[in-house]
Amino acid sequence: LSQFVAGAFTAPIFGNAGVPTLRGDLGEAYQNGQRKAFNRNSFPISFNGVEAVDAVKGAPPALFGFGNATGGYVNFVTKAPFFDRSRTTVRAVVGEWESYRWQVDTGGPLSQKLAYRFSYEGSDADSFYRLVYNDAQSLYGALTYKPSARLTLDVNAEYARAHFTENPGVNRPTQALIDS
């Protein structure tokens, strides 16, 4: 979170991101305007199904309902199907230490009232540290049905599998650092 919002961070508790800290105080987490449980599992496991993140410093508005954190809130806006035309995006990122990340995101209308969107994301990354790695796969699907102008039915689901080791120290020396 600190990469996107100034003065914000998320403390990892046993590898799980907790509620956000904004302006030095605890914040809330929402998904599409719906409050998530106030615990360390507030953040999504994968951002594959997230289209955008709204971050607001200060107390959430009353229209979001009850909230007990005053630092601010983040709202995860999930990916929605496209009704105008079919679209497909393919992304690949290659980094140092054999770090690879890829994503295929596709969607479009099935009819005037029904549209879909699927997104697959994977990562395979080694690390500067020995025996520290990250191998993850995520599949997100969304289906929207609009039977009338006043009624919309949204269904979305995500499957994620992650295999990684946690590096709890920031100044842990490696053998290569000691040798050099």
C-alpha positions as MATLAB code, in Angstrom:
seq = 'LSQFVAGAFTAPIFGNAGVPTLRGDLGEAYQNGQRKAFNRNSFPISFNGVEAVDAVKGAPPALFGFGNATGGYVNFVTKAPFFDRSRTTVRAVVGEWESYRWQVDTGGPLSQKLAYRFSYEGSDADSFYRLVYNDAQSLYGALTYKPSARLTLDVNAEYARAHFTENPGVNRPTQALIDS';
ca = [
       0.000    0.000    0.000;
       2.898    2.372    0.702;
       3.836    2.268   -3.001;
       0.522    3.867   -3.984;
      -0.589    6.026   -1.041;
       1.654    8.526    0.755;
       1.694    8.026    4.528;
       0.094    4.586    4.330;
       1.276    1.062    4.999;
      -0.018   -2.377    5.821;
       1.723   -4.333    8.536;
       2.203   -7.982    7.543;
       1.215  -10.258   10.406;
       2.597  -13.752    9.723;
       2.673  -12.945    6.000;
      -0.942  -11.674    5.837;
      -1.599   -8.006    5.195;
      -3.754   -6.529    7.933;
      -6.006   -3.521    7.972;
      -4.385   -0.449    6.418;
      -2.676    2.205    8.508;
      -3.330    5.692    7.140;
      -2.062    8.907    8.722;
      -0.666    6.814   11.610;
      -4.084    5.408   12.570;
      -5.900    2.204   11.645;
      -8.086    2.351    8.552;
     -10.883    0.315    7.008;
     -10.924   -1.961    3.963;
     -13.860   -2.158    1.539;
     -14.537   -4.110   -1.637;
     -16.850   -2.375   -4.103;
     -18.124   -0.232   -1.222;
     -18.860   -3.213    1.058;
     -16.930   -3.225    4.359;
     -14.600   -6.183    4.812;
     -13.948   -7.857    8.143;
     -11.725   -5.762   10.403;
      -8.845   -8.215   10.767;
      -5.545   -9.211    9.226;
      -7.225  -10.855    6.216;
      -8.628   -7.575    4.883;
      -6.465   -7.439    1.767;
      -6.981   -9.725   -1.224;
      -4.534  -12.583   -1.617;
      -3.987  -11.564   -5.222;
      -4.604   -8.249   -6.968;
      -5.495  -10.112  -10.183;
      -9.213   -9.372   -9.705;
      -8.709   -5.734   -8.674;
      -9.231   -3.017  -11.301;
      -8.538   -0.007   -9.055;
      -7.945    1.000   -5.440;
      -9.563    4.069   -3.919;
      -7.603    5.356   -0.925;
      -9.023    8.117    1.248;
      -7.409    9.584    4.343;
      -9.881   10.437    7.085;
     -12.992    8.754    8.414;
     -15.173    6.855    5.907;
     -18.455    8.519    4.893;
     -21.685    7.447    6.572;
     -23.005    5.900    3.343;
     -20.469    3.048    3.806;
     -22.143    2.155    7.114;
     -20.488    1.287   10.403;
     -16.736    1.654   10.727;
     -14.532    1.811   13.796;
     -11.271    3.061   12.275;
     -10.612    6.757   11.800;
      -7.366    6.786    9.794;
      -9.089    6.413    6.443;
     -10.076    3.601    4.105;
      -9.153    1.724    0.973;
     -11.809    0.445   -1.423;
     -10.843   -2.374   -3.785;
     -12.800   -2.013   -7.039;
     -13.015   -5.403   -8.740;
     -12.754   -5.980  -12.482;
     -16.085   -5.807  -14.287;
     -17.143   -7.305  -17.632;
     -17.212   -5.189  -20.797;
     -20.588   -4.647  -22.499;
     -19.343   -2.417  -25.346;
     -16.887   -4.765  -27.118;
     -14.507   -7.679  -26.585;
     -11.070   -6.845  -25.200;
      -7.961   -8.869  -24.416;
      -4.795   -7.668  -22.721;
      -1.582   -9.671  -22.347;
       1.191   -8.472  -20.020;
       4.577   -9.905  -19.104;
       7.232   -8.565  -16.746;
      10.760   -9.906  -16.401;
      13.018   -8.728  -13.605;
      16.249   -9.458  -11.839;
      16.862  -12.678   -9.909;
      14.755  -14.712  -12.346;
      11.552  -12.855  -11.544;
       8.695  -13.435  -14.026;
       5.085  -12.224  -13.903;
       2.437  -12.617  -16.600;
      -1.258  -11.851  -17.031;
      -3.961  -12.506  -19.619;
      -7.168  -10.489  -19.140;
     -10.093  -10.980  -21.526;
     -13.787  -10.165  -21.587;
     -16.705   -9.006  -23.633;
     -20.423   -9.231  -24.243;
     -22.178  -12.569  -24.704;
     -25.431  -10.752  -25.493;
     -26.912   -7.309  -24.840;
     -27.769   -8.407  -21.292;
     -24.874  -10.725  -20.420;
     -21.099  -10.125  -20.329;
     -18.036  -11.898  -18.938;
     -14.460  -11.242  -17.894;
     -11.669  -13.691  -17.053;
      -8.169  -12.893  -15.883;
      -5.265  -15.276  -15.286;
      -2.100  -14.124  -13.531;
       1.008  -16.038  -12.617;
       4.362  -15.298  -11.078;
       7.570  -17.193  -10.616;
      10.345  -15.389   -8.775;
      13.574  -16.288   -7.086;
      15.354  -13.952   -4.719;
      18.716  -12.533   -3.800;
      18.314  -14.580   -0.612;
      18.920  -18.318   -0.665;
      15.763  -20.474   -0.465;
      13.432  -17.449   -0.754;
      11.018  -17.672   -3.699;
       7.474  -16.879   -4.815;
       5.357  -19.093   -7.082;
       1.723  -18.012   -7.477;
      -1.213  -18.579   -9.836;
      -4.531  -16.720   -9.803;
      -7.698  -17.099  -11.887;
     -10.473  -14.480  -11.637;
     -13.876  -14.641  -13.310;
     -16.780  -12.198  -13.433;
     -20.221  -12.466  -15.025;
     -22.753   -9.623  -15.185;
     -26.409  -10.055  -16.132;
     -28.602   -6.973  -16.751;
     -32.187   -8.170  -17.282;
     -33.536   -4.593  -17.045;
     -32.311   -1.038  -16.647;
     -32.994   -1.170  -12.881;
     -31.598   -4.620  -12.065;
     -28.049   -5.959  -12.331;
     -26.727   -9.292  -11.104;
     -22.942   -9.483  -10.596;
     -21.143  -12.741   -9.874;
     -17.397  -12.980   -9.408;
     -15.011  -15.572   -8.038;
     -11.286  -16.043   -7.690;
      -9.036  -19.043   -7.248;
      -5.521  -18.410   -5.992;
      -2.647  -20.742   -5.199;
       0.584  -19.434   -3.736;
       3.765  -21.185   -2.671;
       6.405  -18.936   -1.163;
       8.790  -18.446    1.702;
       8.689  -15.398    3.913;
      11.797  -13.328    4.540;
      11.141  -11.749    7.953;
      14.335   -9.668    8.033;
      15.378   -6.704    5.934;
      19.065   -6.769    6.833;
      19.636  -10.517    6.653;
      23.056  -11.030    5.043;
      23.462  -13.551    2.270;
      26.480  -15.729    1.613;
      27.208  -13.691   -1.532;
      27.264  -10.489    0.559;
      29.576  -12.084    3.124;
      31.938  -13.395    0.421;
      32.102  -10.047   -1.386;
];
